[in-house]
Amino acid sequence: MTCALCPITVRKAMQGVAGVKSVAVDLESGTATVVFDPSVTNANAIVTASTNAGYRASVKR
């Protein structure tokens, strides 16, 4: 992420996944913290949404 709009794009992409409850994106660290309902979705679906929006993502556990 390189500009102020990048976190907004990432957040919207992740929030578009059914089951996502909240998304907090930190531009400086290039990270997102996502709270989601695991009975509805999973981390891979959220990563895919970010990647499809043009921002490669991975799960950090």
PyMOL commands that set and color helices and strands:
alter all, ss='L'
color gray80, all
select helices_A, chain A and resi 6-15+43-52
alter helices_A, ss='H'
color red, helices_A
select strands_A, chain A and resi 20-26+31-36
alter strands_A, ss='S'
color yellow, strands_A
deselect
rebuild
show_as cartoon
